[in-house]
Amino acid sequence: MSSDPSGARYGSILGVKFPREGVETKATFMYTIFNEPFTKGGKEFPAVPEDFEFAKKFFGITEKLLAEGKLKTHPEQVGPDGLAGALQGMEDMKNDTVSGKKLVYRASDTPSDSTAEAKL
């Protein structure tokens, strides 16, 4: 987003109103990048060629920046106990005790005798 008040725009994947006046907002349903109509929640959405063209440019630029090392992903932290351990990882996120890491749990690491259950 630009700090220039003329033509300020904000895009997101959520349909929220931007808190600053004079900012044009646009929500994008990411499915539109495939340039095909789709149905979500019982509602039909048309293909959006502009989103498809933008995605081609965006992903091309992103791929180049990643290859050049100019973009870095969050470091991965592989947790123990596979899917059973993922419950602790979700609890850690809920309690804000993890930050700046991508938590990864391998299904193949789940103990065969695991009885872990999620509390909803």
C-alpha positions as CSV (number, residue, x, y, z in Angstrom):
1,M,0.0,0.0,0.0
2,S,1.2,3.5,-0.8
3,S,1.3,6.4,1.6
4,D,0.3,8.6,-1.3
5,P,-3.3,9.6,-0.5
6,S,-4.3,9.8,-4.2
7,G,-5.0,6.3,-5.5
8,A,-4.2,4.4,-2.3
9,R,-5.3,0.8,-2.6
10,Y,-5.4,-2.2,-0.3
11,G,-6.0,-5.8,-1.3
12,S,-6.6,-8.8,0.9
13,I,-8.1,-12.2,0.9
14,L,-10.7,-11.1,3.5
15,G,-13.5,-8.8,2.7
16,V,-12.7,-6.1,5.3
17,K,-13.1,-2.4,5.2
18,F,-9.7,-0.6,5.5
19,P,-9.7,1.7,8.6
20,R,-8.3,4.7,6.8
21,E,-10.6,6.9,4.7
22,G,-9.9,7.3,1.0
23,V,-8.4,3.8,0.5
24,E,-9.9,1.6,-2.2
25,T,-10.2,-1.9,-0.9
26,K,-10.5,-5.1,-2.9
27,A,-10.9,-8.7,-1.6
28,T,-9.7,-11.5,-3.8
29,F,-10.9,-15.0,-3.5
30,M,-7.7,-16.9,-4.4
31,Y,-9.6,-19.4,-6.5
32,T,-10.0,-16.7,-9.1
33,I,-6.3,-16.9,-10.1
34,F,-7.1,-20.1,-12.1
35,N,-9.4,-18.2,-14.5
36,E,-12.2,-20.7,-14.1
37,P,-15.7,-20.3,-12.6
38,F,-16.2,-22.0,-9.3
39,T,-18.8,-22.6,-6.6
40,K,-18.1,-21.9,-2.9
41,G,-20.6,-22.0,-0.1
42,G,-23.4,-22.5,-2.6
43,K,-22.5,-19.3,-4.4
44,E,-21.2,-19.2,-8.0
45,F,-18.2,-17.1,-8.9
46,P,-17.2,-16.2,-12.4
47,A,-13.7,-16.5,-13.9
48,V,-11.6,-13.4,-13.4
49,P,-9.1,-13.0,-16.2
50,E,-7.5,-10.0,-14.5
51,D,-6.6,-12.1,-11.4
52,F,-5.2,-14.8,-13.6
53,E,-2.9,-12.4,-15.4
54,F,-1.8,-10.8,-12.1
55,A,-1.1,-14.2,-10.7
56,K,1.1,-15.1,-13.7
57,K,3.2,-12.0,-13.1
58,F,3.2,-12.3,-9.3
59,F,4.4,-15.9,-9.3
60,G,7.0,-15.2,-12.0
61,I,8.5,-12.4,-9.9
62,T,8.2,-14.5,-6.7
63,E,10.0,-17.5,-8.3
64,K,12.8,-15.2,-9.4
65,L,13.2,-13.5,-6.0
66,L,13.3,-16.9,-4.3
67,A,15.9,-18.2,-6.7
68,E,18.0,-15.1,-6.1
69,G,17.7,-15.6,-2.3
70,K,15.9,-12.2,-2.0
71,L,12.9,-13.8,-0.3
72,K,13.2,-16.1,2.6
73,T,10.6,-18.4,4.0
74,H,10.1,-18.9,7.7
75,P,12.4,-21.6,9.1
76,E,10.8,-24.9,9.6
77,Q,10.6,-26.5,13.0
78,V,9.8,-30.2,12.7
79,G,7.9,-31.3,15.8
80,P,7.9,-34.7,17.4
81,D,5.2,-37.4,17.4
82,G,3.6,-36.5,14.0
83,L,-0.1,-35.7,14.1
84,A,-0.2,-36.3,17.9
85,G,2.5,-33.7,18.4
86,A,0.6,-31.2,16.1
87,L,-2.0,-30.8,18.9
88,Q,0.8,-29.4,21.1
89,G,1.9,-27.1,18.3
90,M,-1.6,-25.7,17.9
91,E,-1.7,-25.1,21.6
92,D,1.6,-23.3,21.4
93,M,0.3,-21.1,18.7
94,K,-2.8,-20.4,20.7
95,N,-0.7,-19.4,23.7
96,D,1.7,-17.3,21.5
97,T,4.7,-19.3,22.6
98,V,5.9,-19.8,19.0
99,S,6.7,-17.1,16.5
100,G,8.6,-16.8,13.2
101,K,8.6,-20.5,12.5
102,K,6.6,-22.9,10.3
103,L,5.6,-25.8,12.5
104,V,5.8,-29.1,10.6
105,Y,4.5,-32.5,11.7
106,R,5.1,-35.6,9.7
107,A,2.2,-38.0,9.6
108,S,4.6,-40.9,9.4
109,D,6.1,-39.9,12.8
110,T,2.7,-40.4,14.5
111,P,3.1,-43.2,17.1
112,S,1.0,-46.2,16.2
113,D,-0.5,-46.3,19.7
114,S,-1.4,-42.6,19.7
115,T,-4.7,-41.8,21.3
116,A,-4.3,-38.0,21.1
117,E,-7.6,-36.2,20.7
118,A,-8.4,-32.6,19.9
119,K,-10.6,-30.7,22.3
120,L,-13.0,-28.5,20.4
